[in-house]
Amino acid sequence: MGEKKARQADVRKLVGRARRGDGRAFEALIDSCRSKILYLALHYARNADDAEDCAQEAVLKVYRGIGKLKDVDAFDSWLHSIVKYTCYRRNGTMEKNTILLGGDSGARDAIMSIEEARTEFLPAEYAEDAEKRSFIMGLIKELNENYQEALLLFYFEGFSYKEIAATLGVNANKVTNDLKRARQALRKKIEEADGRVLASAAIPAGALPTLTRIYELDCLEAVTPDMEERLTEYAAAICAATVAAGAGGAAALGQGLGAKLAIGGASALLVAGIAAGVVASGDAVESAADQPAPARSVSEEPAEPPEPHPAPAPEAEPAEAPIATLADMIGAEGEAALLLLTGGAARGEVIAFAESIGAPQRGYAETLDGSTLSVYELTKQGKQLFVAAKESPETDTVEVAYRFGDAGEIPDMFEFISMFDK
């Protein structure tokens, strides 16, 4: 427990410095959590190639958005959400998909107590034996996605119920419900496969649950040193580009993310290209600034000034790039701000965000439980973003959900309310 608090204190310091533009702190921050970023990307992307692409893209989003992160202690939850939804968008599973909030208010009998969460249902042998460890991870992958995610957040991330609820945008009842049922489902699969009943026992103070150890060892096996090195070099390349090219450097780097950044010798070329203001199809292009100026004798008379050329005709305005992702519509910073809102916000913050992206309010309703619901809409180039804010009379915190997809008719209020009830 002391080790966890020490790590949180270190992360808090690095996040604080990175928010103020300290590139070295940002590199150290990514270095401290690179294996976690890659393991999460492997979990959500399902294959190594996509996982590395998503991990790099997530790091760029963290770099762009960390200056707006208000709660330093929420960094781990914020990072998890960025990696998760970056993978989902890349796989196309976020299109017309909804981030669901609210959770399951029923199934109270399934809610797990703190004492129950501190019980062990897996003997230590399942962690230390490679074959048995692989067997457990295989069974976990057979569970539904909600259960897999509950186990990942609790045992791998080490999140509390409150942190899990904030990360997923659900209430604590749903977290405890899913976690208990996930443990029950996994235990049943193990007992069916092994032919024996597993006995529960209290976890000794300071000891790690067996499932936590299994996740740790699985991460060590799945995330290779080469993958970690490439991600660290990528973070360094982002910082170097910003230093070399000013504030626009990271934006220029982001434009080149259509193809995966080739870390290694090519990264130096890419950074040099950004510093010169040139990024073309991911290749560095030699600019006039790289060419040496021709030598001229001191006694040489300057040539007569050339005849003035007519001013070039103004070029036509370039067509807007098509919108494929949420970041295309509201920018990477807008996307990061929206992800922060989904963890809970004040009403004024939601209104300010809607105004900043030009999304007028399209609806208002009072729900059966006494909550009020406000809906904001932004439509652009055939794409549509709805942001719903639910205010409860019992708390000052506003729950936020959004849906991004192809433009269509505005749903009725019952559909928006259902976003918080599923």
Helices and strands as residue ranges (DSSP letters): H 2-19, H 23-45, H 48-65, G 66-68, G 72-74, H 75-90, E 97-98, G 108-110, H 114-117, E 119-120, H 125-128, H 130-140, H 145-151, I 152-156, H 161-168, H 172-194, E 201-202, H 210-222, H 225-245, G 246-248, H 249-255, H 265-275, G 288-290, H 326-341, H 347-356, E 361-366, E 372-380, E 383-391, E 398-406, H 413-418
